[in-house]
């Protein structure tokens, strides 16, 4: 299976978390050098896990998945959801930091809601060519009870709509 490129970068995650928080959560070796921390296994894992959560919902939405190698191909709404997932996953690495300074209140729920609304076609991705409606939207299920064929009752054929 080919290596999948996340829709967000380490630089985007650093900007979203703030440099101080980024280093506290992801700089395990405490080097403090942005390029080294960005290339670390911890950052790569957080980005990969966040990307996996977004990718898990895309097959019902897209005929062909957006390619991160082509930045114009990646919708901003998907980047936003993936960045929210990555922020939450970063905080999960150090619960002691969350106890002392706080964490990403409601961001995981917000990311899940964005992806659910995209799947349900409530939110539309406007910065890309329109995709066909998701296959999981629409349809109706009804239950009008058992169908029985009674033959003639009282001189009238009771077959209904069979």
N, C-alpha and C positions, 0 to 999 in steps of 0.2 A: 504494500500500500504506500503511495507517495506521501511524503511529509506535507502536512497541512500548515499553511501560513496563517497565523491569527489575523483578525481584522484590526486589532489595536497593537500598538508598539510599546516598548518599554518606556520610551519618551512620553507617550501619551499617558501611561499609567503614572509616571513620576509627576507629571503636571497635575493630574487629577487628585493624587494623594497629598501633594506638597512634598518638596524634597526632604524635609525633616522626617515626615512620617514614612516616606518611601524608604529611606535608609534605615529607620528604626525597624521596619517590618521585613525588609528584603535583603539588607546588607548583613548577612550572617558572618562574614569574615571581617566586618567593620573596616573596610578599606576606604570608604568615602569617595571613591572615584566613580563618577557616573558611568563611564564606559565599561568599567569592570563589573559594576553591579548590574547594569543593563544586560550584560552577557552572561550573568550567573545562571546556574541551574534553577535556583529558587524563582527568579523572574520568569524564566522559560516555562517552568511548570505552572505557575499562576496563569500565564497567558494561554498556555495549552488547555488548561482546565476551563477557563472562561470561554475559550473558543469552542470547546466541546459542548458546552451547555447551549450555545447559540446554534451550532450545527445540528444538534439533536432535533431542533424544531423546524429546520429549513426545508427538508424534503417534501413536506406537505404544502409549502408555500411556493418554492421555486422549481421550475422545470430543470434548469441547470444552476448550480450553486455559484454565487459571486466569487470571483478569483481575487484573493488578496494581493496577488502579484500585480494586478492592475488596479491602482488606487481608485480610479474613477468608477470601477465596477462595483465597489463596496458601498452599499447604502449607509448614509449617516445614522439612520435609526438602528441598524444592526450594530454599528460601531458603538453607539451609545449604550445599548443593552449589554454588549460584550464588555465594555469598560466598567459598567456597574458590577457585573459578575466578577471581574478581575479585582476590583476594589474590595469587595466582600471577601474573596478568597485570600487576599493579602492580609486582611485583618485576622482571618482564621489561623494564620501561621503563628501569631503571638497573642494568645488570650490575656497574658499579663499586661500587655500594652493597652488592650481594650478596657481592662478593669481600671487602669490608672487614668487613661486619657479619653476613653469613650471609643465607640466604634461607628460603623456605617448604619445608623438607624434607618431601617426601612428600605435600604437600597436593594437588598436581595429581592424583596417583595416587588419593588418597582421594576426591576429587571424582568422578573417572571411575568408581571402584568403586561409589560411592553411586548414580550414574545407571545403571550396568549392573545393579545389584541391584534397582533400582526397575523397570527394563525387564523383567528376568527374573522379576518378581513375588516375589522373595525378601524385599525390604523392602516393606512396605505403608504407604501414606500413611494415617495414622490420624486426622488432624485435619480431614479432609474427608469428605463422603459417599463410600462405597466406589465405586470405578470398576469397570467390568467387567474381567475378566481380560484382559491384553494379548493381542493377536492373535498375537504371536510366541512364545507359551509353549505348550508341549504338542506333540502330534503325534508320530508315530513313523515312521521310515523303515527298511524292511527289504529285504534282497536275498536271495531264496531261490533264485537262479539262473534260468537260462532255462527257459521253459515249452515243452515240446514235446508234440505229440499223436502218439502212436505207433500209434493204432488198436488192433487186437487183437494181443496178444502172448501166446502160450501159452494161447489160449482166453479171456483176460481182457481186458476193455476197459481200456486204460491212459490214459484221459483225465484221471485225477486229479481235480482240483477245478476244471476248466474249466467 
